[in-house]
Structure formats: structure tokens, C-alpha cells
Amino acid sequence: MKENVETLIVGGGIAGLACALGLQKKGKEFLLIEKADRFGGRIKTDRVKEFQFDHGFQVLNPGYRQAKSLLNLKDLKLNYFDAGFAIRDENKLRTIRDPFRHPEKIFTTIFNLPGTISQKYSFIKYLTKILLSTQAARQKFPDVTAKVALVEAGIDEEFLMKVIRPFLNGVFLESELQTSRIFLDEVLVSFFSGTPALPERGMEAIVEQLAAPLAPSQFRLNESARKVEPGKVTTDAGEIQAKNIVLATDVQVATQLLNLPNQKVHKVKTWYLIANQDKSEILSGQKLLLTDANPQAPLVNSVVISNVAPSYAPPNTALISASAIEQNTRLNHQELTEVSFFPLSTIHKKMANGADYEILNALPAMYFPLIPIKKEIQV
């Protein structure tokens, strides 16, 4: 079967859906094809009885410019995290609050941070510089690794390893801070521009909202792209000729279709654990992401999801999300309850395994030097 379209979008994740909506608003013709039987890509929520399990630990930052322009945030009924995070440092739990949104906690936060006043000032100075710079200006700063950028800013090893690294581990999905400074700066800016949140009906509610305006004639599910050539895409259903081709797939599929070198991606595994315990008993019901200052800690973060979004679990039940990267994705349930930040085995009662998800292509490696993939196909 051969057909012609003005624009062909390959991939029905949120990037493909965003592209489709943009074309639809401008009255442009397009066809979106998606290899799965559903939209959303890696964003998916399993709704089991009274529980909701997102496929991996995922959050929405409503401060993103794209989120504001594409989504009806009010209809998502967002449940917000506390602006900050907590770090387990041996037997001490350090609670760090965003001083811009919790000015009343600024002295407590400064006291809870390890290191000298000069070290804390160095980080605030670095943060202030990037927050006051435009994205275009930040792109012109010399690119180095995240670790080098922070050390050159005057941040010492203790502050770096006990505060910054634990938080960034779960963002970069790598533990050595070899990620590009460009990506580091964008992460920090986004973190301070909005408070992460979860939709009442899980992260898949974002996908459902984005897909709702599409007409059946504008998309086809269960159709895979096999080959991309100038002006045409061969799928398992035939050939589609197109003036414009948009690849909105993950990086590995895109490089295969374009015959480019493979790109490294990071994997992550998330476990959902159910505790027969009132959620208010854990961290006094706080809605904080937990990290660990110990570089050997098997988990990169953990959070009592039901503290943040009560709709994710039945009443009086604590639903905990715990995530690991690299070799620690092989932890089994018993090992997990023994090594977690709380530790789960001593604080949570009657732990049960709710679900677990290993995301193999969770995030493209953003290592230094960060060189965007570029390939133009002339039509």
C-alpha cells in the first residue's frame, strides 16, 4: 500500500503528540504512526484495584514552558511534592527546602547542609548565575562535566558528594557526574522554576489529555516504521510518501532508522512497595523525595507516593516508590527492603511488592561534551 501525506510523525509518545497538536492547531495535514497499541511511549500508568503504578518514577514539572502551553494543568488535578528533598547522611536525615519557595525554612536548610558557609555560598552563587541567565546565554558557557563545573565554582568534595550528587544521581541516571554542564544547568533551572507534581489519575493522564483532540484519521496504532529514506518511510503496512518526516521516537530507534551510530542510554528500575501502615506515620506525612549521601547506597531515590498523591493508593495505606540505576537494578524484593533509605525493613510494616518496572531506555546519556545528533535528509 502506498499513500501520500504532507507530514508523517513517527512515534506516539508525548513528543509525537505535541508535534501533532501543533500541526493540528495550524490546520496542517499530518499522519502519526505508533508501533504500540497505545499512545504515550514510556509514560504509562497501570491501575490495579485501588492502586496506580506509573511505569517508573515519573513526575510532571508544571513550570516547563511546554507543559504550560500544551496541557490544561487544572484538569490534571495535580498533587505537588514539597519543594525540596531529604538526604539520609548515616543516621541523620537532612531536610533541604527550596529557599525561594520556603523562605521561612532558609535558616533550617542552611543549618542542615553540610560544609562551610563559604561552600554553601559558592553553590548559591552558581545557582543564581544560571537562574539569571537566559537559555541562549547558558548555552554559550564552556561545556565541561557537571562535576568539573561545580568544582570550578568553588564547591568542595563534601558538599558535592553529600548534597548535589545524591539528588542528581536520580536525574542523570549516572553516578559519576560525567553529564554535561549544559544539561546540569537546564535541570537546576527547571527544578527552581516549578514544583514537581503527579496528576490525580497518574502520569498517563497527561497522554490521555494530549491524545484526546486527535481524529481517528490522523493516526494509526500498531504500525512500525522499518526504513526512513528521503521523502518516504517504509512501514510494516506499506510505503508512506511525505514532504516532512518527524522522528519522535526514542534515541535508539531514531539512530537505527537513520543509520547513525548507536547512542548510549541509561536504564533505571523502580519498585512499588506497599506498607500496611498509615502514610502519616512515615516522615510525618511529608511529601519529600529521599536520597542517600552514601555513594555506595543501592537506591538513588525513594518517596512515599501516597503522601504526595493520595489517589495512588487506598486510604491508610502507604505506597512507596524506590528506584535504582546501573548494577543495582538486579536487587530482589528481600534485598530491597533491607537496603532502602528508611530502611524499609525496620520502618515499614508488612511490606508487600506492588509492582516493579525496569526501563531499559530511560534517558539518553548526556555526557560531556554534549553534541546534538543532527542529520538532515533532503527531500
Buried (B, 14 or more C-beta within 10 A) or exposed (E): EEEBBEBBBBBBBBBBBBBBBEBBEEEEEBBBBBBBEEBBBBBBBBEEEEBBBBBBBBBBBBBBEEBEEBBEBEEBBBBBBBBBBBBBBEEEBBBBBBBEEBEEBEEEBBEBBBBEEEBBBBBEEBBEBBBEBEEEEBEEBEBBBBBBBBBEEBBBEEBBBBBBBBBBBBBBBBBEBBBBBBBBBBBBBBBBBBBBBBBBBBBBBBBBBBBEEBEEEBBBEEBBBEEBEEBBBBBEBEBBBBEBBBBBBBBBBBBBBEEEEEBEBBBBBBBBBBBEBBBEBBBEEBBBBBBBBBEEBBBBBBBBBBBBBBBBBEEEBBBBBBBBBBEBBEBEEEEBBEBBBBEBBEBBEEBEBBBBBBBEBBBBBBBBEBEEEEEEEEE
